[in-house]
Amino acid sequence: MGMRNVVGSALAAALLAAAPAGAADERLWGGETLESRVLTVYADGFAQIEETRIGDLPKGSLRLRIGDVASGIVPESAILRGDRVAVKDMSIRPSLIDPHVLMVEALGKTVKAVRTDPRTGEDKVENATLLVIDPKPILRIGDRIEVNYPGRVVLPVGADTPMPGSAQLDFGLESGLAAKRPLTLQYLLPGMRWQADYAALYDETKGLLTLNGWIGVANGSDDSFRDVQLRVVAGNVARVTDPGDVVAFRAKAAMADEAMRPQAIAGYRLYPVSKSVSIDAGERKQVAFLDRTAIPVKRSYRIVDPVGVFRSAPAYLPRRGAFLRLAFDNVAASGPTPPMPAGVMRVMAYRPTEADLFLGEDRIDHVAEGGEVVAQLGRVVDVGYEASRLEYRDLSRSASEQRFSTI
């Protein structure tokens, strides 16, 4: 039989008996168990991910490995919960492709034993169980054990195979029920942020505005997401970063989202954006969330110079342009009116016979339902003012009162 050593069934039984106790109580939930994923992005540069996984769990103590987790996960932020499931410990397995790691992952599993016939060059392939990997692989093929197998071991690619761009979380669990059921996994991911942008088209003749709103999500992480429900949160969530780069989550957004309407949660503002969106690593995605037409708009001009405040204010201020302001109410023509998150509004003037003209942009604050949106766009030329000081009076060594007239 050449270099092959065939060990009898007694040794096979001994090796199998020596396998680690509890191996049957290990479970791996890969990407196929992922039922849904909610991506909640914060403006501060991170995101919260909530995944619903569905799979079989036995009763009693077990180890559950959850694969296809974002590689940039903050492990300390991970929370796993489910009915009659208690978490005892947790560790993370990074996304590494390494021969030894792959062999360890295949221990006790079915692999392919491939041997090439030196005379014909043909491959003979047999199913085998990988029993030992160090110092050399030991395989069980049928009713025999192969030591120093003169061929190569081919590993299957499955849900438990580590892949680049994802990680695995390893949980020690105590399960009170043997059944197929959902588990919810939450964790934080740095490197993501969002902002709101508005594009407005102003029809001066009709005094109306057309408004489109966009939520821009910048994915600066190394992870891509497919068919996720996207939400964004307005407000600055407190985070604590120590030398180990541990991030503590200080505010938790409610998970219920029945009507895809903005919600106020503990003073923060949650904006559901899309029920299904995909965003690649390094991509900036613009998602439309607002589309309104024929909005009545009020135009005005404003003087903003602080005349008469300082002692050094001149007695006469020469003519200068006033600021153009456009204002409208945040009220939808029909249906519910969602609040408008703070962002940048850019306004174009509608020109029916020529190209539209950019009028300016302004940063607007959060506007509640029914609130007024005001955009101050810049100084104009045709509308201006000049000021003359009429009265000056000292109030103290550091204060004075002055009265100006403007025309």
Secondary structure by P-SEA (a helix, b strand, c coil): cccbbbbcaaaaaaaaaacccccccccccccccccbbbbbbbccccbbbbbbbbbbbbccbbbbbbcccccccccccbbbbcccccccccccccccccaaaaaaaaccbbbbbbbbcccccbbbbbbbbbcccccbbbbbccccccccccbbbbbbbccccccccbbbbbbbbbbcccccbbbbbbbcccccccbbbbbbbbcccccbbbbbbbbbbbccccccccccbbbbbccbbbbbbccccccccccccccccccccccccccbbbbbcccbbbbcccbbbbbbcccccccbbbbbccccccccccccccccccbbbbbbbbbbcccccccbbbbbcbbbbbbbbbbccccccccbbbbbccccccbbbbbbccccccccbbbbbccccccccccbbbbbbcc
